[in-house]
Amino acid sequence: MKPLDALTAIRGSIGVAALFAPRVVAWSLGVRGGPGEELRYVMRIWGARNVVFALATPRDPGSWLPGNVAIDLLDLASGVVYARRTRPGVRGVAVATVPPLVAAALGTAAARGPGAGASRIPGDEPT
């Protein structure tokens, strides 16, 4: 499977799940005791973001992949800050850092790979 296809499948799956089943997604991410209405709202926003990226990125990878990678790196940084502040244990650290790290790696590989629109990334046009 190409990195772009994997990234799109992951984003789309997570996005749809977060939009329509935010409690299930929150539970799978380690939230116990039932997420409040605010967290369910944030989960839906996060889901919508992932659905938009999953739909738009394959259509124009050169325009959308840099945003994918930037957001994933910001998510990773947020996960690291969360882990340092709360000391959530190995599972909590993994949940907070591994998914955005994998997504950033897939986005980077897709941007550099053949057929992914890599030549359309600003500043990377052939001369």
Backbone as a printed PyTorch tensor [residue, N CA C, xyz], in Angstrom:
tensor([[[  0.8450,  -1.1800,   0.0000],
         [  0.0000,   0.0000,   0.0000],
         [  0.8910,   1.2450,   0.0000]],

        [[  0.5620,   2.1810,  -0.8560],
         [  1.3200,   3.4270,  -0.9310],
         [  1.0810,   4.2640,   0.3240]],

        [[  2.0840,   5.0500,   0.7400],
         [  1.9190,   5.8820,   1.9350],
         [  0.6990,   6.8040,   1.8700]],

        [[  0.4400,   7.3840,   0.7010],
         [ -0.7120,   8.2780,   0.5730],
         [ -2.0190,   7.5180,   0.7840]],

        [[ -2.1040,   6.3080,   0.2370],
         [ -3.3040,   5.4950,   0.4220],
         [ -3.4880,   5.1190,   1.8960]],

        [[ -2.3920,   4.7440,   2.5480],
         [ -2.4670,   4.3780,   3.9690],
         [ -2.8860,   5.5790,   4.8160]],

        [[ -2.2700,   6.7260,   4.5520],
         [ -2.6140,   7.9360,   5.2980],
         [ -4.0850,   8.2930,   5.1050]],

        [[ -4.5500,   8.2190,   3.8740],
         [ -5.9500,   8.5410,   3.5690],
         [ -6.9010,   7.5660,   4.2560]],

        [[ -6.5780,   6.2800,   4.2280],
         [ -7.4340,   5.2730,   4.8710],
         [ -7.4950,   5.4820,   6.3820]],

        [[ -6.3610,   5.7430,   6.9880],
         [ -6.3180,   5.9590,   8.4400],
         [ -7.0950,   7.2120,   8.8090]],

        [[ -6.8100,   8.3160,   8.1160],
         [ -7.5090,   9.5730,   8.4200],
         [ -9.0150,   9.4390,   8.2340]],

        [[ -9.4040,   8.8300,   7.1220],
         [-10.8300,   8.6760,   6.8560],
         [-11.5200,   7.8220,   7.8970]],

        [[-10.9180,   6.7120,   8.2680],
         [-11.5090,   5.8140,   9.2650],
         [-11.6370,   6.4860,  10.6240]],

        [[-10.5570,   7.0970,  11.0580],
         [-10.5840,   7.7810,  12.3540],
         [-11.5680,   8.9400,  12.3220]],

        [[-11.5650,   9.6780,  11.2310],
         [-12.4500,  10.8340,  11.1200],
         [-13.9190,  10.4580,  11.1930]],

        [[-14.3180,   9.4600,  10.4240],
         [-15.7190,   9.0260,  10.4350],
         [-16.0900,   8.4890,  11.8170]],

        [[-15.2090,   7.6990,  12.4100],
         [-15.4880,   7.1660,  13.7480],
         [-15.6410,   8.2940,  14.7750]],

        [[-14.7610,   9.2810,  14.7230],
         [-14.8380,  10.3810,  15.6900],
         [-16.0830,  11.2410,  15.4750]],

        [[-16.5110,  11.3820,  14.2340],
         [-17.7250,  12.1490,  13.9580],
         [-18.9780,  11.4470,  14.4790]],

        [[-19.0750,  10.1510,  14.2420],
         [-20.3040,   9.4340,  14.5340],
         [-20.2910,   8.6060,  15.8140]],

        [[-19.1130,   8.3660,  16.3730],
         [-19.0160,   7.5960,  17.6110],
         [-17.9220,   8.1800,  18.5110]],

        [[-18.0470,   9.4650,  18.8900],
         [-16.9730,  10.0940,  19.6630],
         [-16.7040,   9.4100,  20.9990]],

        [[-17.7200,   8.8320,  21.6290],
         [-17.4950,   8.1350,  22.9090],
         [-16.6090,   6.9120,  22.7100]],

        [[-16.8560,   6.1630,  21.6480],
         [-16.0660,   4.9590,  21.3710],
         [-14.6170,   5.3420,  21.0880]],

        [[-14.4220,   6.3750,  20.2830],
         [-13.0640,   6.8180,  19.9630],
         [-12.3680,   7.3310,  21.2210]],

        [[-13.0730,   8.1130,  22.0300],
         [-12.4910,   8.6180,  23.2830],
         [-12.0810,   7.4490,  24.1780]],

        [[-12.9540,   6.4390,  24.2950],
         [-12.6360,   5.2760,  25.1150],
         [-11.4010,   4.5600,  24.5720]],

        [[-11.3230,   4.4190,  23.2380],
         [-10.1760,   3.7270,  22.6370],
         [ -8.8760,   4.4970,  22.8500]],

        [[ -8.9940,   5.7990,  23.0690],
         [ -7.8100,   6.6270,  23.3270],
         [ -7.4780,   6.7150,  24.8150]],

        [[ -8.2700,   6.0270,  25.6450],
         [ -7.9380,   5.9640,  27.0650],
         [ -8.7760,   6.8290,  27.9720]],

        [[ -9.7710,   7.5230,  27.4410],
         [-10.6340,   8.3510,  28.2840],
         [-11.6040,   7.4220,  29.0080]],

        [[-11.5860,   7.4490,  30.3060],
         [-12.4660,   6.5890,  31.0980],
         [-13.4920,   7.4500,  31.8400]],

        [[-14.5770,   6.8360,  32.2180],
         [-15.6030,   7.5470,  32.9650],
         [-16.5790,   8.2910,  32.0730]],

        [[-16.5130,   8.0600,  30.7880],
         [-17.4310,   8.7170,  29.8660],
         [-17.0140,  10.1440,  29.5760]],

        [[-16.7260,  10.4450,  28.3100],
         [-16.3290,  11.8140,  27.9650],
         [-17.5130,  12.7620,  28.1080]],

        [[-17.2400,  13.9570,  28.6060],
         [-18.2790,  14.9700,  28.7190],
         [-18.6600,  15.5210,  27.3570]],

        [[-19.6810,  16.3520,  27.3610],
         [-20.1750,  16.9320,  26.1030],
         [-19.0870,  17.7410,  25.3940]],

        [[-18.2440,  18.4420,  26.1560],
         [-17.1760,  19.2440,  25.5480],
         [-16.1880,  18.3590,  24.8040]],

        [[-15.7980,  17.2460,  25.4260],
         [-14.8430,  16.3520,  24.7710],
         [-15.4620,  15.7110,  23.5320]],

        [[-16.7280,  15.3470,  23.6040],
         [-17.3780,  14.7820,  22.4200],
         [-17.4020,  15.8090,  21.2890]],

        [[-17.6240,  17.0720,  21.6180],
         [-17.5950,  18.1430,  20.6130],
         [-16.2000,  18.2500,  19.9830]],

        [[-15.1710,  18.2490,  20.8110],
         [-13.7980,  18.3340,  20.3020],
         [-13.4640,  17.1100,  19.4520]],

        [[-13.9300,  15.9480,  19.8710],
         [-13.6960,  14.7380,  19.0800],
         [-14.3440,  14.8660,  17.6970]],

        [[-15.5340,  15.4460,  17.6380],
         [-16.2080,  15.6170,  16.3460],
         [-15.4560,  16.6150,  15.4560]],

        [[-14.9400,  17.6810,  16.0500],
         [-14.1320,  18.6400,  15.2770],
         [-12.8920,  17.9380,  14.7300]],

        [[-12.2330,  17.1710,  15.5720],
         [-11.0430,  16.4260,  15.1710],
         [-11.4050,  15.4440,  14.0620]],

        [[-12.5580,  14.7960,  14.1920],
         [-13.0260,  13.8780,  13.1600],
         [-13.2750,  14.5820,  11.8400]],

        [[-13.9210,  15.7480,  11.9140],
         [-14.2000,  16.5190,  10.6960],
         [-12.8990,  16.9180,  10.0040]],

        [[-11.9210,  17.3370,  10.7720],
         [-10.6170,  17.7040,  10.2110],
         [-10.0160,  16.5200,   9.4600]],

        [[-10.0770,  15.3420,  10.0690],
         [ -9.5030,  14.1620,   9.4330],
         [-10.2680,  13.7530,   8.1790]],

        [[-11.5890,  13.8820,   8.1920],
         [-12.3770,  13.5590,   7.0060],
         [-12.0290,  14.5040,   5.8590]],

        [[-11.9220,  15.7930,   6.1540],
         [-11.5690,  16.7680,   5.1140],
         [-10.2030,  16.4360,   4.5180]],

        [[ -9.2170,  16.1700,   5.3680],
         [ -7.8950,  15.8100,   4.8590],
         [ -7.9480,  14.5140,   4.0460]],

        [[ -8.7250,  13.5350,   4.5120],
         [ -8.8100,  12.2530,   3.7880],
         [ -9.4400,  12.4210,   2.4130]],

        [[-10.3950,  13.3100,   2.2930],
         [-11.0530,  13.5260,   1.0010],
         [-10.2450,  14.4260,   0.0700]],

        [[ -9.6080,  15.4440,   0.6100],
         [ -8.9330,  16.4410,  -0.2160],
         [ -7.5160,  16.0430,  -0.6230]],

        [[ -6.7890,  15.3790,   0.2500],
         [ -5.3730,  15.1010,  -0.0090],
         [ -5.1420,  14.2710,  -1.2740]],

        [[ -5.8930,  13.1870,  -1.5120],
         [ -5.6350,  12.4120,  -2.7380],
         [ -5.9220,  13.1970,  -4.0190]],

        [[ -6.8150,  14.1690,  -3.9330],
         [ -7.1640,  14.9540,  -5.1270],
         [ -6.0760,  15.9540,  -5.5000]],

        [[ -5.3630,  16.4550,  -4.4840],
         [ -4.3110,  17.4420,  -4.7300],
         [ -3.2230,  17.2910,  -3.6640]],

        [[ -2.4530,  16.2180,  -3.7380],
         [ -1.4610,  15.9460,  -2.6910],
         [ -0.4510,  17.0680,  -2.5000]],

        [[ -0.0400,  17.6890,  -3.5890],
         [  0.9650,  18.7400,  -3.4750],
         [  0.5160,  19.9040,  -2.6260]],

        [[ -0.7720,  20.1860,  -2.6370],
         [ -1.3090,  21.2820,  -1.8250],
         [ -1.6380,  20.8390,  -0.4070]],

        [[ -2.0830,  19.6040,  -0.2270],
         [ -2.6060,  19.1670,   1.0600],
         [ -1.6100,  18.4180,   1.9350]],

        [[ -0.6230,  17.7480,   1.3550],
         [  0.3110,  16.9810,   2.1850],
         [  1.1100,  17.8430,   3.1610]],

        [[  1.5810,  19.0190,   2.7780],
         [  2.3010,  19.8270,   3.7720],
         [  1.4430,  20.1550,   4.9980]],

        [[  0.1710,  20.4220,   4.7860],
         [ -0.7300,  20.6850,   5.9160],
         [ -0.9330,  19.4510,   6.7740]],

        [[ -1.0520,  18.2900,   6.1230],
         [ -1.1640,  17.0320,   6.8620],
         [  0.0290,  16.8550,   7.7930]],

        [[  1.2150,  16.9910,   7.2390],
         [  2.4330,  16.7760,   8.0250],
         [  2.5430,  17.8170,   9.1380]],

        [[  2.2380,  19.0710,   8.8390],
         [  2.3170,  20.1200,   9.8640],
         [  1.3640,  19.8370,  11.0180]],

        [[  0.1420,  19.4660,  10.7090],
         [ -0.8250,  19.1850,  11.7640],
         [ -0.3990,  17.9640,  12.5740]],

        [[  0.1160,  16.9470,  11.8990],
         [  0.5560,  15.7580,  12.6280],
         [  1.7370,  16.0700,  13.5420]],

        [[  2.6400,  16.9190,  13.0930],
         [  3.7620,  17.3140,  13.9600],
         [  3.2900,  18.1420,  15.1470]],

        [[  2.2890,  19.0010,  14.9320],
         [  1.7010,  19.7440,  16.0530],
         [  0.9830,  18.8080,  17.0210]],

        [[  0.2680,  17.8140,  16.4800],
         [ -0.3680,  16.8070,  17.3390],
         [  0.6820,  16.0390,  18.1410]],

        [[  1.7930,  15.7030,  17.4980],
         [  2.8730,  15.0070,  18.1910],
         [  3.4440,  15.8690,  19.3160]],

        [[  3.6960,  17.1430,  19.0200],
         [  4.2140,  18.0510,  20.0480],
         [  3.2270,  18.1640,  21.2150]],

        [[  1.9470,  18.2490,  20.9100],
         [  0.9360,  18.3060,  21.9650],
         [  0.9440,  17.0260,  22.7880]],

        [[  1.1100,  15.8860,  22.1210],
         [  1.1770,  14.6140,  22.8310],
         [  2.3780,  14.5310,  23.7550]],

        [[  3.5140,  15.0510,  23.3030],
         [  4.7220,  15.0480,  24.1380],
         [  4.5140,  15.9430,  25.3620]],

        [[  3.9500,  17.1220,  25.1590],
         [  3.6720,  18.0260,  26.2840],
         [  2.7100,  17.3580,  27.2710]],

        [[  1.6540,  16.7540,  26.7440],
         [  0.6890,  16.0400,  27.5920],
         [  1.3930,  14.9630,  28.4110]],

        [[  2.2240,  14.1670,  27.7580],
         [  2.9120,  13.0710,  28.4400],
         [  3.8570,  13.5830,  29.5140]],

        [[  4.5350,  14.6660,  29.2360],
         [  5.4740,  15.2260,  30.2330],
         [  4.7340,  15.7980,  31.4310]],

        [[  3.5960,  16.4310,  31.1870],
         [  2.8520,  17.0790,  32.2820],
         [  2.0720,  16.0900,  33.1300]],

        [[  1.5140,  15.0650,  32.5040],
         [  0.5940,  14.1910,  33.2310],
         [  1.1700,  12.8340,  33.5990]],

        [[  2.2770,  12.4410,  32.9860],
         [  2.8840,  11.1340,  33.2380],
         [  1.8260,  10.0260,  33.1570]],

        [[  1.2280,   9.8330,  31.9750],
         [  0.0960,   8.9220,  31.8580],
         [  0.4490,   7.4290,  31.7920]],

        [[  1.6900,   7.0940,  31.8910],
         [  2.0850,   5.6900,  31.7510],
         [  2.4060,   5.3650,  30.3040]],

        [[  2.9140,   4.1610,  30.0870],
         [  3.3650,   3.7600,  28.7570],
         [  2.2280,   3.8110,  27.7430]],

        [[  1.0630,   3.2830,  28.1060],
         [ -0.0720,   3.2760,  27.1610],
         [ -0.4770,   4.7020,  26.8010]],

        [[ -0.5540,   5.5740,  27.7880],
         [ -0.9360,   6.9660,  27.5320],
         [  0.0620,   7.6830,  26.6460]],

        [[  1.3480,   7.4500,  26.8930],
         [  2.3810,   8.0600,  26.0540],
         [  2.2610,   7.5360,  24.6280]],

        [[  2.0560,   6.2310,  24.4840],
         [  1.9340,   5.6350,  23.1430],
         [  0.7230,   6.1960,  22.4070]],

        [[ -0.4060,   6.2950,  23.0820],
         [ -1.6310,   6.8070,  22.4510],
         [ -1.4560,   8.2650,  22.0390]],

        [[ -0.7250,   9.0290,  22.8380],
         [ -0.5560,  10.4550,  22.5680],
         [  0.4880,  10.7540,  21.5070]],

        [[  1.4150,   9.8280,  21.2740],
         [  2.5290,  10.1490,  20.3820],
         [  2.6540,   9.2650,  19.1430]],

        [[  2.3180,   7.9960,  19.2430],
         [  2.5380,   7.0870,  18.1120],
         [  1.6500,   7.4220,  16.9040]],

        [[  0.3340,   7.6150,  17.0770],
         [ -0.4810,   7.9210,  15.8880],
         [ -0.0260,   9.1630,  15.1130]],

        [[  0.2410,  10.3020,  15.7830],
         [  0.6960,  11.4400,  14.9760],
         [  2.0860,  11.2290,  14.3800]],

        [[  2.9310,  10.4660,  15.0510],
         [  4.2500,  10.1740,  14.5010],
         [  4.1280,   9.3210,  13.2340]],

        [[  3.2750,   8.2990,  13.2800],
         [  3.0560,   7.4500,  12.1050],
         [  2.4460,   8.2670,  10.9650]],

        [[  1.4510,   9.0960,  11.3020],
         [  0.8020,   9.9140,  10.2690],
         [  1.7940,  10.8960,   9.6400]],

        [[  2.6460,  11.5200,  10.4560],
         [  3.6460,  12.4510,   9.9200],
         [  4.6330,  11.7110,   9.0170]],

        [[  5.0180,  10.5020,   9.4150],
         [  5.9370,   9.7140,   8.5920],
         [  5.2820,   9.3210,   7.2700]],

        [[  4.0140,   8.8960,   7.3270],
         [  3.3120,   8.5430,   6.0890],
         [  3.1550,   9.7540,   5.1780]],

        [[  2.8120,  10.8960,   5.7530],
         [  2.6630,  12.1180,   4.9570],
         [  3.9670,  12.5400,   4.3060]],

        [[  5.0450,  12.4290,   5.0670],
         [  6.3630,  12.7730,   4.5230],
         [  6.7520,  11.8050,   3.4110]],

        [[  6.5300,  10.5100,   3.6390],
         [  6.8490,   9.5150,   2.6030],
         [  6.0050,   9.7380,   1.3590]],

        [[  4.7320,  10.0600,   1.5520],
         [  3.8540,  10.3080,   0.4050],
         [  4.3110,  11.5390,  -0.3730]],

        [[  4.7550,  12.5610,   0.3330],
         [  5.2030,  13.7870,  -0.3290],
         [  6.4780,  13.5600,  -1.1310]],

        [[  7.2950,  12.6420,  -0.6910],
         [  8.5580,  12.3700,  -1.3700],
         [  8.4540,  11.2580,  -2.3950]],

        [[  7.3640,  10.4830,  -2.3330],
         [  7.2440,   9.3030,  -3.1800],
         [  6.7590,   9.6050,  -4.5770]],

        [[  6.9640,   8.6540,  -5.4820],
         [  6.5090,   8.8180,  -6.8670],
         [  4.9860,   8.7790,  -6.9470]],

        [[  4.4490,   9.5990,  -7.7970],
         [  3.0160,   9.5890,  -8.0380],
         [  2.1880,  10.2390,  -6.9630]],

        [[  2.8270,  10.8920,  -6.0100],
         [  2.0840,  11.4960,  -4.9030],
         [  1.9640,  12.9920,  -5.0660]],

        [[  2.3540,  13.5030,  -6.1950],
         [  2.3020,  14.9450,  -6.3880],
         [  3.5010,  15.6460,  -5.7830]],

        [[  4.5740,  14.8820,  -5.5440],
         [  5.7380,  15.4590,  -4.8830],
         [  6.3160,  16.6340,  -5.6630]],

        [[  6.2400,  16.5960,  -6.9790],
         [  6.8130,  17.6880,  -7.7530],
         [  5.9670,  18.9570,  -7.6400]],

        [[  4.7450,  18.8320,  -7.0780],
         [  3.8880,  20.0030,  -6.9440],
         [  4.0150,  20.6590,  -5.5830]],

        [[  4.8770,  20.1310,  -4.7160],
         [  5.0890,  20.7720,  -3.4270],
         [  5.8460,  22.0620,  -3.6760]],

        [[  5.3640,  23.1980,  -3.1310],
         [  6.0150,  24.4900,  -3.4000],
         [  7.5180,  24.4150,  -3.1160]],

        [[  8.2880,  24.9380,  -4.0280],
         [  9.7310,  24.9750,  -3.8970],
         [ 10.4180,  23.7060,  -4.3860]],

        [[  9.6350,  22.7000,  -4.7940],
         [ 10.1930,  21.4330,  -5.2260],
         [  9.9180,  21.1740,  -6.6990]],

        [[  9.5820,  22.2370,  -7.4430],
         [  9.2920,  22.0770,  -8.8500],
         [ 10.5820,  21.8130,  -9.6170]],

        [[ 10.4970,  21.0030, -10.6580],
         [ 11.7010,  20.7760, -11.4640],
         [ 12.1200,  22.0640, -12.1730]],

        [[ 13.4040,  22.2210, -12.3450],
         [ 13.9000,  23.4460, -13.0070],
         [ 14.3180,  23.1710, -14.4200]]])
